[in-house]
Amino acid sequence: MNDQKLLTAGIIGTLVAAICCFTPALVLLLGALGLSVFVPGLDLVFLPLLALSLVVLAVALIKRHRRLSGPAKSP
């Protein structure tokens, strides 16, 4: 996977997990659909997803920084 795809996946995953974790959007949607029984387990899914997405984003940014900065020159 190239740097741009990895960066895009990290950003999208982080945004989706953050929206679902920190806003009541998913809770309201599940309540409207009559599936509010799944609401207590959302943190068990979305918090690890958020952490994983942030790790993917960090790896992509580190790889991109190393690629753009070029090889290190020794004095």
CHARMM-style PDB file with segment names, atoms N, HN, CA, C and O in Angstrom:
ATOM      1  N   MET     1       0.855  -1.171   0.000  1.00  0.00      PROA
ATOM      2  CA  MET     1       0.000   0.000   0.000  1.00  0.00      PROA
ATOM      3  C   MET     1       0.901   1.233   0.000  1.00  0.00      PROA
ATOM      4  O   MET     1       1.812   1.346   0.820  1.00  0.00      PROA
ATOM      5  N   ASN     2       0.639   2.152  -0.923  1.00  0.00      PROA
ATOM      6  HN  ASN     2      -0.101   2.061  -1.589  1.00  0.00      PROA
ATOM      7  CA  ASN     2       1.493   3.329  -0.980  1.00  0.00      PROA
ATOM      8  C   ASN     2       1.112   4.330   0.110  1.00  0.00      PROA
ATOM      9  O   ASN     2       0.099   4.173   0.791  1.00  0.00      PROA
ATOM     10  N   ASP     3       1.938   5.352   0.259  1.00  0.00      PROA
ATOM     11  HN  ASP     3       2.761   5.479  -0.295  1.00  0.00      PROA
ATOM     12  CA  ASP     3       1.766   6.315   1.346  1.00  0.00      PROA
ATOM     13  C   ASP     3       0.439   7.059   1.265  1.00  0.00      PROA
ATOM     14  O   ASP     3      -0.218   7.280   2.282  1.00  0.00      PROA
ATOM     15  N   GLN     4       0.044   7.445   0.049  1.00  0.00      PROA
ATOM     16  HN  GLN     4       0.577   7.266  -0.778  1.00  0.00      PROA
ATOM     17  CA  GLN     4      -1.183   8.225  -0.103  1.00  0.00      PROA
ATOM     18  C   GLN     4      -2.414   7.404   0.276  1.00  0.00      PROA
ATOM     19  O   GLN     4      -3.316   7.918   0.937  1.00  0.00      PROA
ATOM     20  N   LYS     5      -2.461   6.138  -0.134  1.00  0.00      PROA
ATOM     21  HN  LYS     5      -1.728   5.721  -0.671  1.00  0.00      PROA
ATOM     22  CA  LYS     5      -3.600   5.284   0.221  1.00  0.00      PROA
ATOM     23  C   LYS     5      -3.631   5.014   1.728  1.00  0.00      PROA
ATOM     24  O   LYS     5      -4.700   4.988   2.339  1.00  0.00      PROA
ATOM     25  N   LEU     6      -2.474   4.817   2.309  1.00  0.00      PROA
ATOM     26  HN  LEU     6      -1.606   4.839   1.813  1.00  0.00      PROA
ATOM     27  CA  LEU     6      -2.390   4.582   3.749  1.00  0.00      PROA
ATOM     28  C   LEU     6      -2.837   5.818   4.525  1.00  0.00      PROA
ATOM     29  O   LEU     6      -3.543   5.709   5.527  1.00  0.00      PROA
ATOM     30  N   LEU     7      -2.427   6.975   4.062  1.00  0.00      PROA
ATOM     31  HN  LEU     7      -1.853   7.063   3.247  1.00  0.00      PROA
ATOM     32  CA  LEU     7      -2.823   8.225   4.703  1.00  0.00      PROA
ATOM     33  C   LEU     7      -4.327   8.445   4.577  1.00  0.00      PROA
ATOM     34  O   LEU     7      -4.979   8.842   5.543  1.00  0.00      PROA
ATOM     35  N   THR     8      -4.876   8.190   3.397  1.00  0.00      PROA
ATOM     36  HN  THR     8      -4.346   7.867   2.613  1.00  0.00      PROA
ATOM     37  CA  THR     8      -6.313   8.342   3.180  1.00  0.00      PROA
ATOM     38  C   THR     8      -7.108   7.378   4.057  1.00  0.00      PROA
ATOM     39  O   THR     8      -8.115   7.766   4.648  1.00  0.00      PROA
ATOM     40  N   ALA     9      -6.666   6.137   4.143  1.00  0.00      PROA
ATOM     41  HN  ALA     9      -5.847   5.822   3.662  1.00  0.00      PROA
ATOM     42  CA  ALA     9      -7.352   5.151   4.982  1.00  0.00      PROA
ATOM     43  C   ALA     9      -7.297   5.552   6.451  1.00  0.00      PROA
ATOM     44  O   ALA     9      -8.285   5.397   7.170  1.00  0.00      PROA
ATOM     45  N   GLY    10      -6.178   6.058   6.897  1.00  0.00      PROA
ATOM     46  HN  GLY    10      -5.376   6.185   6.313  1.00  0.00      PROA
ATOM     47  CA  GLY    10      -6.047   6.499   8.287  1.00  0.00      PROA
ATOM     48  C   GLY    10      -6.948   7.674   8.611  1.00  0.00      PROA
ATOM     49  O   GLY    10      -7.567   7.712   9.674  1.00  0.00      PROA
ATOM     50  N   ILE    11      -7.024   8.639   7.694  1.00  0.00      PROA
ATOM     51  HN  ILE    11      -6.520   8.608   6.830  1.00  0.00      PROA
ATOM     52  CA  ILE    11      -7.867   9.815   7.923  1.00  0.00      PROA
ATOM     53  C   ILE    11      -9.337   9.431   7.921  1.00  0.00      PROA
ATOM     54  O   ILE    11     -10.083   9.854   8.804  1.00  0.00      PROA
ATOM     55  N   ILE    12      -9.764   8.644   6.954  1.00  0.00      PROA
ATOM     56  HN  ILE    12      -9.158   8.301   6.237  1.00  0.00      PROA
ATOM     57  CA  ILE    12     -11.175   8.243   6.875  1.00  0.00      PROA
ATOM     58  C   ILE    12     -11.567   7.398   8.084  1.00  0.00      PROA
ATOM     59  O   ILE    12     -12.625   7.617   8.675  1.00  0.00      PROA
ATOM     60  N   GLY    13     -10.732   6.446   8.451  1.00  0.00      PROA
ATOM     61  HN  GLY    13      -9.873   6.269   7.970  1.00  0.00      PROA
ATOM     62  CA  GLY    13     -11.029   5.613   9.614  1.00  0.00      PROA
ATOM     63  C   GLY    13     -11.108   6.410  10.902  1.00  0.00      PROA
ATOM     64  O   GLY    13     -11.977   6.170  11.740  1.00  0.00      PROA
ATOM     65  N   THR    14     -10.202   7.353  11.056  1.00  0.00      PROA
ATOM     66  HN  THR    14      -9.495   7.548  10.376  1.00  0.00      PROA
ATOM     67  CA  THR    14     -10.207   8.194  12.250  1.00  0.00      PROA
ATOM     68  C   THR    14     -11.456   9.063  12.311  1.00  0.00      PROA
ATOM     69  O   THR    14     -12.071   9.191  13.369  1.00  0.00      PROA
ATOM     70  N   LEU    15     -11.831   9.655  11.192  1.00  0.00      PROA
ATOM     71  HN  LEU    15     -11.331   9.551  10.332  1.00  0.00      PROA
ATOM     72  CA  LEU    15     -13.021  10.499  11.162  1.00  0.00      PROA
ATOM     73  C   LEU    15     -14.292   9.709  11.446  1.00  0.00      PROA
ATOM     74  O   LEU    15     -15.145  10.155  12.214  1.00  0.00      PROA
ATOM     75  N   VAL    16     -14.420   8.545  10.832  1.00  0.00      PROA
ATOM     76  HN  VAL    16     -13.727   8.182  10.208  1.00  0.00      PROA
ATOM     77  CA  VAL    16     -15.618   7.721  11.050  1.00  0.00      PROA
ATOM     78  C   VAL    16     -15.715   7.283  12.505  1.00  0.00      PROA
ATOM     79  O   VAL    16     -16.776   7.388  13.121  1.00  0.00      PROA
ATOM     80  N   ALA    17     -14.613   6.795  13.052  1.00  0.00      PROA
ATOM     81  HN  ALA    17     -13.751   6.710  12.552  1.00  0.00      PROA
ATOM     82  CA  ALA    17     -14.635   6.347  14.441  1.00  0.00      PROA
ATOM     83  C   ALA    17     -14.875   7.503  15.400  1.00  0.00      PROA
ATOM     84  O   ALA    17     -15.582   7.345  16.395  1.00  0.00      PROA
ATOM     85  N   ALA    18     -14.296   8.665  15.112  1.00  0.00      PROA
ATOM     86  HN  ALA    18     -13.722   8.794  14.303  1.00  0.00      PROA
ATOM     87  CA  ALA    18     -14.493   9.817  15.992  1.00  0.00      PROA
ATOM     88  C   ALA    18     -15.938  10.304  15.950  1.00  0.00      PROA
ATOM     89  O   ALA    18     -16.506  10.652  16.984  1.00  0.00      PROA
ATOM     90  N   ILE    19     -16.527  10.330  14.770  1.00  0.00      PROA
ATOM     91  HN  ILE    19     -16.066  10.047  13.929  1.00  0.00      PROA
ATOM     92  CA  ILE    19     -17.924  10.755  14.655  1.00  0.00      PROA
ATOM     93  C   ILE    19     -18.837   9.797  15.409  1.00  0.00      PROA
ATOM     94  O   ILE    19     -19.762  10.229  16.096  1.00  0.00      PROA
ATOM     95  N   CYS    20     -18.585   8.518  15.285  1.00  0.00      PROA
ATOM     96  HN  CYS    20     -17.833   8.167  14.726  1.00  0.00      PROA
ATOM     97  CA  CYS    20     -19.440   7.537  15.951  1.00  0.00      PROA
ATOM     98  C   CYS    20     -19.187   7.468  17.453  1.00  0.00      PROA
ATOM     99  O   CYS    20     -20.097   7.141  18.213  1.00  0.00      PROA
ATOM    100  N   CYS    21     -17.990   7.764  17.885  1.00  0.00      PROA
ATOM    101  HN  CYS    21     -17.250   8.030  17.267  1.00  0.00      PROA
ATOM    102  CA  CYS    21     -17.680   7.704  19.319  1.00  0.00      PROA
ATOM    103  C   CYS    21     -18.130   8.944  20.071  1.00  0.00      PROA
ATOM    104  O   CYS    21     -18.694   8.841  21.160  1.00  0.00      PROA
ATOM    105  N   PHE    22     -17.889  10.093  19.511  1.00  0.00      PROA
ATOM    106  HN  PHE    22     -17.430  10.177  18.626  1.00  0.00      PROA
ATOM    107  CA  PHE    22     -18.030  11.329  20.265  1.00  0.00      PROA
ATOM    108  C   PHE    22     -19.284  12.118  19.962  1.00  0.00      PROA
ATOM    109  O   PHE    22     -19.496  13.178  20.549  1.00  0.00      PROA
ATOM    110  N   THR    23     -20.110  11.636  19.072  1.00  0.00      PROA
ATOM    111  HN  THR    23     -19.937  10.774  18.595  1.00  0.00      PROA
ATOM    112  CA  THR    23     -21.384  12.302  18.811  1.00  0.00      PROA
ATOM    113  C   THR    23     -22.500  11.279  18.956  1.00  0.00      PROA
ATOM    114  O   THR    23     -22.270  10.084  18.773  1.00  0.00      PROA
ATOM    115  N   PRO    24     -23.674  11.723  19.274  1.00  0.00      PROA
ATOM    116  CA  PRO    24     -24.783  10.781  19.442  1.00  0.00      PROA
ATOM    117  C   PRO    24     -25.434  10.367  18.118  1.00  0.00      PROA
ATOM    118  O   PRO    24     -26.542   9.829  18.124  1.00  0.00      PROA
ATOM    119  N   ALA    25     -24.770  10.605  16.993  1.00  0.00      PROA
ATOM    120  HN  ALA    25     -23.870  11.042  16.988  1.00  0.00      PROA
ATOM    121  CA  ALA    25     -25.363  10.304  15.688  1.00  0.00      PROA
ATOM    122  C   ALA    25     -25.720   8.821  15.563  1.00  0.00      PROA
ATOM    123  O   ALA    25     -26.832   8.482  15.158  1.00  0.00      PROA
ATOM    124  N   LEU    26     -24.794   7.954  15.904  1.00  0.00      PROA
ATOM    125  HN  LEU    26     -23.890   8.230  16.232  1.00  0.00      PROA
ATOM    126  CA  LEU    26     -25.058   6.522  15.778  1.00  0.00      PROA
ATOM    127  C   LEU    26     -26.080   6.052  16.809  1.00  0.00      PROA
ATOM    128  O   LEU    26     -26.884   5.168  16.514  1.00  0.00      PROA
ATOM    129  N   VAL    27     -26.064   6.618  17.995  1.00  0.00      PROA
ATOM    130  HN  VAL    27     -25.411   7.336  18.234  1.00  0.00      PROA
ATOM    131  CA  VAL    27     -27.033   6.264  19.037  1.00  0.00      PROA
ATOM    132  C   VAL    27     -28.439   6.642  18.593  1.00  0.00      PROA
ATOM    133  O   VAL    27     -29.382   5.870  18.769  1.00  0.00      PROA
ATOM    134  N   LEU    28     -28.577   7.834  18.016  1.00  0.00      PROA
ATOM    135  HN  LEU    28     -27.811   8.461  17.872  1.00  0.00      PROA
ATOM    136  CA  LEU    28     -29.887   8.260  17.516  1.00  0.00      PROA
ATOM    137  C   LEU    28     -30.354   7.380  16.355  1.00  0.00      PROA
ATOM    138  O   LEU    28     -31.527   7.017  16.273  1.00  0.00      PROA
ATOM    139  N   LEU    29     -29.430   7.044  15.467  1.00  0.00      PROA
ATOM    140  HN  LEU    29     -28.477   7.339  15.533  1.00  0.00      PROA
ATOM    141  CA  LEU    29     -29.786   6.199  14.330  1.00  0.00      PROA
ATOM    142  C   LEU    29     -30.221   4.813  14.789  1.00  0.00      PROA
ATOM    143  O   LEU    29     -31.229   4.290  14.312  1.00  0.00      PROA
ATOM    144  N   LEU    30     -29.480   4.221  15.699  1.00  0.00      PROA
ATOM    145  HN  LEU    30     -28.662   4.645  16.086  1.00  0.00      PROA
ATOM    146  CA  LEU    30     -29.851   2.894  16.199  1.00  0.00      PROA
ATOM    147  C   LEU    30     -31.171   2.941  16.968  1.00  0.00      PROA
ATOM    148  O   LEU    30     -31.975   2.013  16.883  1.00  0.00      PROA
ATOM    149  N   GLY    31     -31.392   4.019  17.717  1.00  0.00      PROA
ATOM    150  HN  GLY    31     -30.739   4.773  17.786  1.00  0.00      PROA
ATOM    151  CA  GLY    31     -32.658   4.171  18.432  1.00  0.00      PROA
ATOM    152  C   GLY    31     -33.833   4.305  17.476  1.00  0.00      PROA
ATOM    153  O   GLY    31     -34.903   3.747  17.720  1.00  0.00      PROA
ATOM    154  N   ALA    32     -33.640   5.038  16.397  1.00  0.00      PROA
ATOM    155  HN  ALA    32     -32.771   5.491  16.198  1.00  0.00      PROA
ATOM    156  CA  ALA    32     -34.707   5.219  15.411  1.00  0.00      PROA
ATOM    157  C   ALA    32     -35.012   3.915  14.685  1.00  0.00      PROA
ATOM    158  O   ALA    32     -36.151   3.680  14.282  1.00  0.00      PROA
ATOM    159  N   LEU    33     -34.011   3.075  14.518  1.00  0.00      PROA
ATOM    160  HN  LEU    33     -33.085   3.267  14.846  1.00  0.00      PROA
ATOM    161  CA  LEU    33     -34.215   1.799  13.844  1.00  0.00      PROA
ATOM    162  C   LEU    33     -34.689   0.701  14.788  1.00  0.00      PROA
ATOM    163  O   LEU    33     -34.962  -0.419  14.355  1.00  0.00      PROA
ATOM    164  N   GLY    34     -34.785   1.015  16.065  1.00  0.00      PROA
ATOM    165  HN  GLY    34     -34.563   1.924  16.417  1.00  0.00      PROA
ATOM    166  CA  GLY    34     -35.212   0.016  17.040  1.00  0.00      PROA
ATOM    167  C   GLY    34     -34.114  -0.941  17.440  1.00  0.00      PROA
ATOM    168  O   GLY    34     -34.391  -2.027  17.949  1.00  0.00      PROA
ATOM    169  N   LEU    35     -32.883  -0.560  17.219  1.00  0.00      PROA
ATOM    170  HN  LEU    35     -32.658   0.322  16.805  1.00  0.00      PROA
ATOM    171  CA  LEU    35     -31.742  -1.418  17.539  1.00  0.00      PROA
ATOM    172  C   LEU    35     -30.919  -0.856  18.693  1.00  0.00      PROA
ATOM    173  O   LEU    35     -29.700  -1.023  18.730  1.00  0.00      PROA
ATOM    174  N   SER    36     -31.579  -0.195  19.626  1.00  0.00      PROA
ATOM    175  HN  SER    36     -32.569  -0.059  19.595  1.00  0.00      PROA
ATOM    176  CA  SER    36     -30.862   0.443  20.724  1.00  0.00      PROA
ATOM    177  C   SER    36     -30.236  -0.562  21.689  1.00  0.00      PROA
ATOM    178  O   SER    36     -29.489  -0.162  22.583  1.00  0.00      PROA
ATOM    179  N   VAL    37     -30.515  -1.829  21.535  1.00  0.00      PROA
ATOM    180  HN  VAL    37     -31.121  -2.154  20.809  1.00  0.00      PROA
ATOM    181  CA  VAL    37     -29.895  -2.844  22.375  1.00  0.00      PROA
ATOM    182  C   VAL    37     -28.386  -2.919  22.119  1.00  0.00      PROA
ATOM    183  O   VAL    37     -27.638  -3.392  22.974  1.00  0.00      PROA
ATOM    184  N   PHE    38     -27.934  -2.455  20.949  1.00  0.00      PROA
ATOM    185  HN  PHE    38     -28.541  -2.070  20.254  1.00  0.00      PROA
ATOM    186  CA  PHE    38     -26.518  -2.513  20.602  1.00  0.00      PROA
ATOM    187  C   PHE    38     -25.729  -1.296  21.091  1.00  0.00      PROA
ATOM    188  O   PHE    38     -24.503  -1.284  20.980  1.00  0.00      PROA
ATOM    189  N   VAL    39     -26.389  -0.294  21.617  1.00  0.00      PROA
ATOM    190  HN  VAL    39     -27.385  -0.304  21.707  1.00  0.00      PROA
ATOM    191  CA  VAL    39     -25.727   0.944  22.035  1.00  0.00      PROA
ATOM    192  C   VAL    39     -24.678   0.713  23.132  1.00  0.00      PROA
ATOM    193  O   VAL    39     -23.594   1.287  23.029  1.00  0.00      PROA
ATOM    194  N   PRO    40     -24.929  -0.082  24.168  1.00  0.00      PROA
ATOM    195  CA  PRO    40     -23.896  -0.249  25.210  1.00  0.00      PROA
ATOM    196  C   PRO    40     -22.595  -0.865  24.703  1.00  0.00      PROA
ATOM    197  O   PRO    40     -21.539  -0.630  25.291  1.00  0.00      PROA
ATOM    198  N   GLY    41     -22.644  -1.637  23.641  1.00  0.00      PROA
ATOM    199  HN  GLY    41     -23.502  -1.828  23.163  1.00  0.00      PROA
ATOM    200  CA  GLY    41     -21.435  -2.276  23.133  1.00  0.00      PROA
ATOM    201  C   GLY    41     -20.674  -1.459  22.109  1.00  0.00      PROA
ATOM    202  O   GLY    41     -19.656  -1.917  21.592  1.00  0.00      PROA
ATOM    203  N   LEU    42     -21.142  -0.263  21.806  1.00  0.00      PROA
ATOM    204  HN  LEU    42     -21.970   0.109  22.226  1.00  0.00      PROA
ATOM    205  CA  LEU    42     -20.482   0.541  20.779  1.00  0.00      PROA
ATOM    206  C   LEU    42     -19.071   0.949  21.174  1.00  0.00      PROA
ATOM    207  O   LEU    42     -18.175   0.976  20.330  1.00  0.00      PROA
ATOM    208  N   ASP    43     -18.864   1.264  22.437  1.00  0.00      PROA
ATOM    209  HN  ASP    43     -19.591   1.242  23.123  1.00  0.00      PROA
ATOM    210  CA  ASP    43     -17.527   1.667  22.884  1.00  0.00      PROA
ATOM    211  C   ASP    43     -16.519   0.530  22.746  1.00  0.00      PROA
ATOM    212  O   ASP    43     -15.334   0.767  22.514  1.00  0.00      PROA
ATOM    213  N   LEU    44     -16.993  -0.695  22.888  1.00  0.00      PROA
ATOM    214  HN  LEU    44     -17.956  -0.887  23.076  1.00  0.00      PROA
ATOM    215  CA  LEU    44     -16.094  -1.840  22.762  1.00  0.00      PROA
ATOM    216  C   LEU    44     -15.609  -2.018  21.331  1.00  0.00      PROA
ATOM    217  O   LEU    44     -14.581  -2.655  21.099  1.00  0.00      PROA
ATOM    218  N   VAL    45     -16.330  -1.470  20.381  1.00  0.00      PROA
ATOM    219  HN  VAL    45     -17.165  -0.953  20.569  1.00  0.00      PROA
ATOM    220  CA  VAL    45     -15.949  -1.586  18.980  1.00  0.00      PROA
ATOM    221  C   VAL    45     -15.242  -0.330  18.487  1.00  0.00      PROA
ATOM    222  O   VAL    45     -14.192  -0.414  17.849  1.00  0.00      PROA
ATOM    223  N   PHE    46     -15.814   0.836  18.783  1.00  0.00      PROA
ATOM    224  HN  PHE    46     -16.667   0.905  19.301  1.00  0.00      PROA
ATOM    225  CA  PHE    46     -15.322   2.058  18.172  1.00  0.00      PROA
ATOM    226  C   PHE    46     -14.081   2.635  18.830  1.00  0.00      PROA
ATOM    227  O   PHE    46     -13.295   3.287  18.143  1.00  0.00      PROA
ATOM    228  N   LEU    47     -13.865   2.434  20.102  1.00  0.00      PROA
ATOM    229  HN  LEU    47     -14.503   1.904  20.660  1.00  0.00      PROA
ATOM    230  CA  LEU    47     -12.641   2.947  20.718  1.00  0.00      PROA
ATOM    231  C   LEU    47     -11.388   2.221  20.213  1.00  0.00      PROA
ATOM    232  O   LEU    47     -10.396   2.885  19.913  1.00  0.00      PROA
ATOM    233  N   PRO    48     -11.392   0.880  20.107  1.00  0.00      PROA
ATOM    234  CA  PRO    48     -10.238   0.230  19.481  1.00  0.00      PROA
ATOM    235  C   PRO    48     -10.091   0.591  18.003  1.00  0.00      PROA
ATOM    236  O   PRO    48      -8.973   0.692  17.498  1.00  0.00      PROA
ATOM    237  N   LEU    49     -11.216   0.786  17.306  1.00  0.00      PROA
ATOM    238  HN  LEU    49     -12.125   0.704  17.716  1.00  0.00      PROA
ATOM    239  CA  LEU    49     -11.156   1.203  15.906  1.00  0.00      PROA
ATOM    240  C   LEU    49     -10.519   2.582  15.780  1.00  0.00      PROA
ATOM    241  O   LEU    49      -9.736   2.828  14.863  1.00  0.00      PROA
ATOM    242  N   LEU    50     -10.852   3.469  16.689  1.00  0.00      PROA
ATOM    243  HN  LEU    50     -11.489   3.270  17.434  1.00  0.00      PROA
ATOM    244  CA  LEU    50     -10.251   4.802  16.703  1.00  0.00      PROA
ATOM    245  C   LEU    50      -8.750   4.708  16.964  1.00  0.00      PROA
ATOM    246  O   LEU    50      -7.965   5.382  16.298  1.00  0.00      PROA
ATOM    247  N   ALA    51      -8.350   3.893  17.912  1.00  0.00      PROA
ATOM    248  HN  ALA    51      -8.988   3.345  18.453  1.00  0.00      PROA
ATOM    249  CA  ALA    51      -6.929   3.732  18.223  1.00  0.00      PROA
ATOM    250  C   ALA    51      -6.175   3.138  17.033  1.00  0.00      PROA
ATOM    251  O   ALA    51      -5.084   3.602  16.699  1.00  0.00      PROA
ATOM    252  N   LEU    52      -6.739   2.131  16.400  1.00  0.00      PROA
ATOM    253  HN  LEU    52      -7.625   1.754  16.671  1.00  0.00      PROA
ATOM    254  CA  LEU    52      -6.106   1.518  15.240  1.00  0.00      PROA
ATOM    255  C   LEU    52      -5.999   2.506  14.084  1.00  0.00      PROA
ATOM    256  O   LEU    52      -4.977   2.548  13.398  1.00  0.00      PROA
ATOM    257  N   SER    53      -7.029   3.292  13.865  1.00  0.00      PROA
ATOM    258  HN  SER    53      -7.859   3.258  14.423  1.00  0.00      PROA
ATOM    259  CA  SER    53      -7.000   4.286  12.795  1.00  0.00      PROA
ATOM    260  C   SER    53      -5.948   5.350  13.061  1.00  0.00      PROA
ATOM    261  O   SER    53      -5.277   5.805  12.134  1.00  0.00      PROA
ATOM    262  N   LEU    54      -5.798   5.751  14.314  1.00  0.00      PROA
ATOM    263  HN  LEU    54      -6.343   5.381  15.067  1.00  0.00      PROA
ATOM    264  CA  LEU    54      -4.770   6.732  14.651  1.00  0.00      PROA
ATOM    265  C   LEU    54      -3.362   6.162  14.449  1.00  0.00      PROA
ATOM    266  O   LEU    54      -2.451   6.888  14.051  1.00  0.00      PROA
ATOM    267  N   VAL    55      -3.184   4.875  14.721  1.00  0.00      PROA
ATOM    268  HN  VAL    55      -3.925   4.285  15.044  1.00  0.00      PROA
ATOM    269  CA  VAL    55      -1.888   4.234  14.481  1.00  0.00      PROA
ATOM    270  C   VAL    55      -1.597   4.183  12.985  1.00  0.00      PROA
ATOM    271  O   VAL    55      -0.477   4.469  12.564  1.00  0.00      PROA
ATOM    272  N   VAL    56      -2.592   3.824  12.181  1.00  0.00      PROA
ATOM    273  HN  VAL    56      -3.503   3.592  12.524  1.00  0.00      PROA
ATOM    274  CA  VAL    56      -2.410   3.797  10.725  1.00  0.00      PROA
ATOM    275  C   VAL    56      -2.073   5.191  10.210  1.00  0.00      PROA
ATOM    276  O   VAL    56      -1.198   5.350   9.358  1.00  0.00      PROA
ATOM    277  N   LEU    57      -2.760   6.188  10.722  1.00  0.00      PROA
ATOM    278  HN  LEU    57      -3.471   6.059  11.413  1.00  0.00      PROA
ATOM    279  CA  LEU    57      -2.491   7.568  10.324  1.00  0.00      PROA
ATOM    280  C   LEU    57      -1.073   7.989  10.711  1.00  0.00      PROA
ATOM    281  O   LEU    57      -0.385   8.629   9.916  1.00  0.00      PROA
ATOM    282  N   ALA    58      -0.633   7.643  11.906  1.00  0.00      PROA
ATOM    283  HN  ALA    58      -1.192   7.123  12.552  1.00  0.00      PROA
ATOM    284  CA  ALA    58       0.719   7.987  12.351  1.00  0.00      PROA
ATOM    285  C   ALA    58       1.781   7.295  11.499  1.00  0.00      PROA
ATOM    286  O   ALA    58       2.781   7.915  11.138  1.00  0.00      PROA
ATOM    287  N   VAL    59       1.576   6.029  11.178  1.00  0.00      PROA
ATOM    288  HN  VAL    59       0.764   5.525  11.472  1.00  0.00      PROA
ATOM    289  CA  VAL    59       2.530   5.297  10.338  1.00  0.00      PROA
ATOM    290  C   VAL    59       2.612   5.934   8.957  1.00  0.00      PROA
ATOM    291  O   VAL    59       3.702   6.084   8.405  1.00  0.00      PROA
ATOM    292  N   ALA    60       1.471   6.308   8.398  1.00  0.00      PROA
ATOM    293  HN  ALA    60       0.585   6.187   8.846  1.00  0.00      PROA
ATOM    294  CA  ALA    60       1.458   6.932   7.079  1.00  0.00      PROA
ATOM    295  C   ALA    60       2.184   8.271   7.096  1.00  0.00      PROA
ATOM    296  O   ALA    60       2.932   8.588   6.172  1.00  0.00      PROA
ATOM    297  N   LEU    61       1.965   9.051   8.140  1.00  0.00      PROA
ATOM    298  HN  LEU    61       1.358   8.794   8.891  1.00  0.00      PROA
ATOM    299  CA  LEU    61       2.644  10.346   8.227  1.00  0.00      PROA
ATOM    300  C   LEU    61       4.151  10.184   8.413  1.00  0.00      PROA
ATOM    301  O   LEU    61       4.929  10.949   7.844  1.00  0.00      PROA
ATOM    302  N   ILE    62       4.568   9.205   9.196  1.00  0.00      PROA
ATOM    303  HN  ILE    62       3.936   8.583   9.659  1.00  0.00      PROA
ATOM    304  CA  ILE    62       5.998   8.951   9.393  1.00  0.00      PROA
ATOM    305  C   ILE    62       6.646   8.497   8.093  1.00  0.00      PROA
ATOM    306  O   ILE    62       7.728   8.966   7.740  1.00  0.00      PROA
ATOM    307  N   LYS    63       5.983   7.576   7.374  1.00  0.00      PROA
ATOM    308  HN  LYS    63       5.105   7.195   7.661  1.00  0.00      PROA
ATOM    309  CA  LYS    63       6.526   7.106   6.103  1.00  0.00      PROA
ATOM    310  C   LYS    63       6.611   8.246   5.092  1.00  0.00      PROA
ATOM    311  O   LYS    63       7.584   8.341   4.344  1.00  0.00      PROA
ATOM    312  N   ARG    64       5.611   9.097   5.066  1.00  0.00      PROA
ATOM    313  HN  ARG    64       4.821   9.020   5.674  1.00  0.00      PROA
ATOM    314  CA  ARG    64       5.599  10.217   4.130  1.00  0.00      PROA
ATOM    315  C   ARG    64       6.703  11.214   4.476  1.00  0.00      PROA
ATOM    316  O   ARG    64       7.376  11.738   3.589  1.00  0.00      PROA
ATOM    317  N   HSD    65       6.881  11.472   5.766  1.00  0.00      PROA
ATOM    318  HN  HSD    65       6.334  11.046   6.487  1.00  0.00      PROA
ATOM    319  CA  HSD    65       7.930  12.403   6.196  1.00  0.00      PROA
ATOM    320  C   HSD    65       9.314  11.866   5.818  1.00  0.00      PROA
ATOM    321  O   HSD    65      10.162  12.615   5.334  1.00  0.00      PROA
ATOM    322  N   ARG    66       9.536  10.582   6.038  1.00  0.00      PROA
ATOM    323  HN  ARG    66       8.847   9.973   6.431  1.00  0.00      PROA
ATOM    324  CA  ARG    66      10.836   9.996   5.701  1.00  0.00      PROA
ATOM    325  C   ARG    66      11.081  10.018   4.200  1.00  0.00      PROA
ATOM    326  O   ARG    66      12.210  10.239   3.762  1.00  0.00      PROA
ATOM    327  N   ARG    67      10.035   9.791   3.405  1.00  0.00      PROA
ATOM    328  HN  ARG    67       9.118   9.612   3.761  1.00  0.00      PROA
ATOM    329  CA  ARG    67      10.187   9.790   1.962  1.00  0.00      PROA
ATOM    330  C   ARG    67      10.487  11.200   1.453  1.00  0.00      PROA
ATOM    331  O   ARG    67      11.326  11.375   0.569  1.00  0.00      PROA
ATOM    332  N   LEU    68       9.807  12.200   2.005  1.00  0.00      PROA
ATOM    333  HN  LEU    68       9.126  12.058   2.723  1.00  0.00      PROA
ATOM    334  CA  LEU    68       9.995  13.572   1.553  1.00  0.00      PROA
ATOM    335  C   LEU    68      11.302  14.197   2.032  1.00  0.00      PROA
ATOM    336  O   LEU    68      11.875  15.046   1.349  1.00  0.00      PROA
ATOM    337  N   SER    69      11.770  13.778   3.202  1.00  0.00      PROA
ATOM    338  HN  SER    69      11.304  13.088   3.757  1.00  0.00      PROA
ATOM    339  CA  SER    69      12.998  14.369   3.732  1.00  0.00      PROA
ATOM    340  C   SER    69      14.244  13.768   3.104  1.00  0.00      PROA
ATOM    341  O   SER    69      15.327  14.346   3.205  1.00  0.00      PROA
ATOM    342  N   GLY    70      14.108  12.622   2.460  1.00  0.00      PROA
ATOM    343  HN  GLY    70      13.229  12.153   2.379  1.00  0.00      PROA
ATOM    344  CA  GLY    70      15.252  12.003   1.788  1.00  0.00      PROA
ATOM    345  C   GLY    70      16.167  11.299   2.752  1.00  0.00      PROA
ATOM    346  O   GLY    70      15.895  11.242   3.952  1.00  0.00      PROA
ATOM    347  N   PRO    71      17.261  10.758   2.230  1.00  0.00      PROA
ATOM    348  CA  PRO    71      18.216  10.042   3.100  1.00  0.00      PROA
ATOM    349  C   PRO    71      18.954  11.016   4.011  1.00  0.00      PROA
ATOM    350  O   PRO    71      19.265  12.146   3.634  1.00  0.00      PROA
ATOM    351  N   ALA    72      19.217  10.546   5.198  1.00  0.00      PROA
ATOM    352  HN  ALA    72      18.965   9.628   5.504  1.00  0.00      PROA
ATOM    353  CA  ALA    72      19.926  11.373   6.190  1.00  0.00      PROA
ATOM    354  C   ALA    72      21.386  11.485   5.805  1.00  0.00      PROA
ATOM    355  O   ALA    72      22.009  10.498   5.415  1.00  0.00      PROA
ATOM    356  N   LYS    73      21.940  12.700   5.916  1.00  0.00      PROA
ATOM    357  HN  LYS    73      21.433  13.502   6.234  1.00  0.00      PROA
ATOM    358  CA  LYS    73      23.344  12.918   5.604  1.00  0.00      PROA
ATOM    359  C   LYS    73      24.147  12.949   6.886  1.00  0.00      PROA
ATOM    360  O   LYS    73      23.792  13.645   7.838  1.00  0.00      PROA
ATOM    361  N   SER    74      25.230  12.194   6.905  1.00  0.00      PROA
ATOM    362  HN  SER    74      25.518  11.629   6.131  1.00  0.00      PROA
ATOM    363  CA  SER    74      26.078  12.196   8.094  1.00  0.00      PROA
ATOM    364  C   SER    74      27.166  13.243   7.946  1.00  0.00      PROA
ATOM    365  O   SER    74      27.672  13.450   6.842  1.00  0.00      PROA
ATOM    366  N   PRO    75      27.540  13.912   9.036  1.00  0.00      PROA
ATOM    367  CA  PRO    75      28.573  14.983   8.940  1.00  0.00      PROA
ATOM    368  C   PRO    75      29.951  14.465   8.748  1.00  0.00      PROA
ATOM    369  OT1 PRO    75      30.897  15.246   8.654  1.00  0.00      PROA
TER     370      PRO     75
END
